[in-house]
Amino acid sequence: MIEKELSFDVIAKYVMAKSMKPTFNLLVFLFLAIMPSAAFAEPVVIKTTPANTNYYPWIVQLSQSPIDWFASDVNAKVQGKAYRVVILIEDIYNSVFIEQVTFGTEGCCKKVTNARMVDLKTFSAKFGFTDEINGFRFMRWISPTSFIFRYKDRLFVMTAIDSPEVKVEPYADD
C-alpha cells in the first residue's frame, strides 16, 4: 500500500511539474509582450514637428552644441551652424525643441533658422512612462548632433537631431 501511495505521489508531482511549465512559459511570454520594446536598447525614432520660436518666456533650460564651422568660403554669409536644445515648462508639463542656429563671420549675426518640437508623448509611450510629461533635463553634448538627457530617473541619448526624426535610446554609461 505504501508503495502505491509513494508512486502516486511521484506521479502527481511529475504531472504537476509538467502542467506548470506551460503556465510559466505563458506568463513569461505575456510579461515580455507587455513590456515596452524600447527597453531593449533598440533606438526609437521620434518625429519632430516644425515650430515657431515664440516660446522664450517659458524656457527653463537651453544648451547649444559645439559650433560646426564651414571652411570652404570665408566670404559666405553663413560661416557655421550649431543646434540648441530648448526645454520649456508650462504648468507642470515639459516641451522640448531642437533649434538650428547659424553664424556669420567670426560668430556674428547668430540666427535661429529652424525650430522643431520633439514629440514627448510618443517618447514617453515608447519607453513605458505613463504619468505626466515632465522631468526632461539636458545633461551634456556628445557631438554637435547628439546629447545625453535625463527623463524622470533614466538616462537617454538623442542622436540625429539634424534630421526631421531624431533617434532615442537608453544611455549606458561606459
C-alpha positions as CSV (number, residue, x, y, z in Angstrom):
1,M,0.0,0.0,0.0
2,I,2.8,2.4,0.9
3,E,4.4,1.6,-2.4
4,K,1.3,2.5,-4.4
5,E,0.9,5.8,-2.4
6,L,4.6,6.6,-3.0
7,S,4.3,6.0,-6.7
8,F,1.1,8.0,-6.8
9,D,2.9,10.9,-5.1
10,V,5.8,10.8,-7.5
11,I,3.4,10.7,-10.5
12,A,1.3,13.5,-9.1
13,K,4.4,15.7,-8.6
14,Y,5.6,14.8,-12.1
15,V,2.2,15.7,-13.7
16,M,2.1,19.0,-11.6
17,A,5.6,20.0,-12.8
18,K,4.7,19.2,-16.4
19,S,1.5,21.3,-16.3
20,M,3.2,24.2,-14.6
21,K,5.9,24.6,-17.2
22,P,3.4,25.8,-20.0
23,T,1.8,28.2,-17.5
24,F,5.2,29.6,-16.5
25,N,6.1,30.0,-20.2
26,L,2.8,31.7,-20.9
27,L,3.4,34.2,-18.0
28,V,7.0,35.0,-19.2
29,F,5.7,35.5,-22.8
30,L,2.9,37.8,-21.6
31,F,5.3,39.8,-19.4
32,L,7.8,40.3,-22.3
33,A,5.0,41.2,-24.8
34,I,3.5,43.8,-22.5
35,M,6.9,45.3,-21.6
36,P,7.8,48.3,-23.9
37,S,10.0,47.3,-26.8
38,A,12.2,50.4,-26.3
39,A,13.5,48.9,-23.1
40,F,15.7,46.6,-25.1
41,A,18.2,49.2,-26.2
42,E,17.0,49.4,-29.8
43,P,17.0,53.1,-31.0
44,V,13.5,54.5,-31.2
45,V,12.7,57.1,-33.9
46,I,10.7,60.1,-32.6
47,K,9.2,62.6,-35.0
48,T,9.7,66.3,-34.7
49,T,7.4,69.0,-36.0
50,P,8.1,72.5,-37.2
51,A,7.6,75.1,-34.5
52,N,7.5,78.9,-34.0
53,T,10.1,80.4,-31.7
54,N,7.6,82.5,-29.6
55,Y,8.2,80.2,-26.6
56,Y,11.1,82.1,-24.9
57,P,9.2,83.2,-21.8
58,W,8.7,79.6,-20.7
59,I,12.3,78.4,-21.2
60,V,13.8,76.6,-18.1
61,Q,16.9,75.2,-19.8
62,L,18.8,76.0,-23.1
63,S,22.0,74.4,-24.3
64,Q,23.9,74.9,-27.5
65,S,26.0,72.3,-29.2
66,P,29.6,72.9,-30.4
67,I,29.6,75.1,-33.5
68,D,30.3,73.4,-36.8
69,W,32.4,76.0,-38.7
70,F,32.5,75.8,-42.5
71,A,36.0,76.2,-44.0
72,S,35.0,76.5,-47.7
73,D,34.1,80.1,-48.4
74,V,35.3,82.8,-46.0
75,N,33.0,85.4,-47.7
76,A,29.8,83.3,-47.4
77,K,27.0,84.9,-45.3
78,V,26.7,81.8,-43.2
79,Q,30.0,80.6,-41.7
80,G,28.8,78.0,-39.2
81,K,25.9,76.3,-37.6
82,A,25.0,74.7,-34.2
83,Y,22.0,73.1,-32.6
84,R,20.3,74.1,-29.4
85,V,18.1,72.0,-27.0
86,V,15.4,74.2,-25.5
87,I,13.4,72.9,-22.6
88,L,10.1,74.7,-21.6
89,I,7.7,74.2,-18.8
90,E,4.1,75.3,-18.9
91,D,2.2,74.5,-15.7
92,I,3.8,71.1,-14.9
93,Y,4.4,69.8,-18.4
94,N,7.7,69.9,-20.4
95,S,8.1,70.7,-24.1
96,V,11.4,70.2,-25.9
97,F,12.5,72.0,-29.0
98,I,15.6,71.4,-31.3
99,E,16.8,74.7,-32.9
100,Q,19.3,75.1,-35.6
101,V,21.2,78.4,-35.4
102,T,23.6,79.8,-38.0
103,F,26.6,82.2,-37.5
104,G,28.2,84.8,-39.8
105,T,31.8,85.9,-40.0
106,E,33.7,85.5,-36.7
107,G,30.5,84.3,-35.0
108,C,28.4,87.4,-35.6
109,C,24.8,87.5,-36.7
110,K,23.5,84.5,-34.8
111,K,20.1,83.5,-36.2
112,V,17.6,80.7,-35.5
113,T,17.0,79.1,-38.9
114,N,14.9,76.1,-37.9
115,A,12.9,75.1,-34.8
116,R,11.2,71.7,-34.3
117,M,9.3,70.3,-31.3
118,V,10.2,66.8,-30.1
119,D,7.1,64.5,-29.7
120,L,7.5,63.7,-25.9
121,K,4.2,61.9,-25.9
122,T,5.4,59.3,-28.3
123,F,8.8,59.1,-26.5
124,S,7.0,58.6,-23.1
125,A,4.8,55.8,-24.6
126,K,7.7,54.0,-26.3
127,F,9.8,53.9,-23.1
128,G,6.9,52.9,-20.8
129,F,6.3,56.2,-19.0
130,T,2.7,56.6,-18.1
131,D,2.4,59.7,-15.9
132,E,2.7,63.5,-16.7
133,I,5.2,64.6,-19.3
134,N,7.7,66.3,-17.1
135,G,11.2,65.7,-15.8
136,F,13.2,66.2,-19.0
137,R,16.7,67.5,-18.2
138,F,19.6,68.2,-20.6
139,M,22.8,66.6,-19.3
140,R,25.7,67.1,-21.9
141,W,26.6,67.2,-25.5
142,I,28.3,64.1,-27.1
143,S,28.7,65.7,-30.5
144,P,27.2,68.6,-32.5
145,T,24.1,66.4,-33.3
146,S,23.7,64.2,-30.2
147,F,23.3,64.7,-26.5
148,I,22.5,62.9,-23.2
149,F,19.4,63.7,-21.3
150,R,17.6,62.6,-18.2
151,Y,13.9,61.8,-18.2
152,K,12.4,61.0,-14.8
153,D,15.2,58.9,-13.3
154,R,16.6,57.4,-16.5
155,L,19.4,58.5,-18.9
156,F,18.9,58.5,-22.6
157,V,20.9,59.6,-25.7
158,M,19.3,61.5,-28.5
159,T,21.0,61.4,-31.9
160,A,20.4,62.7,-35.4
161,I,19.0,65.9,-34.2
162,D,19.8,67.5,-37.6
163,S,17.1,65.2,-39.1
164,P,13.3,65.5,-39.0
165,E,13.2,62.3,-36.9
166,V,15.5,62.0,-34.0
167,K,16.7,58.7,-32.5
168,V,16.5,58.0,-28.8
169,E,17.9,55.1,-26.9
170,P,18.7,54.3,-23.3
171,Y,22.2,55.6,-22.4
172,A,24.6,53.0,-21.0
173,D,27.4,54.8,-19.2
174,D,30.8,53.3,-20.1
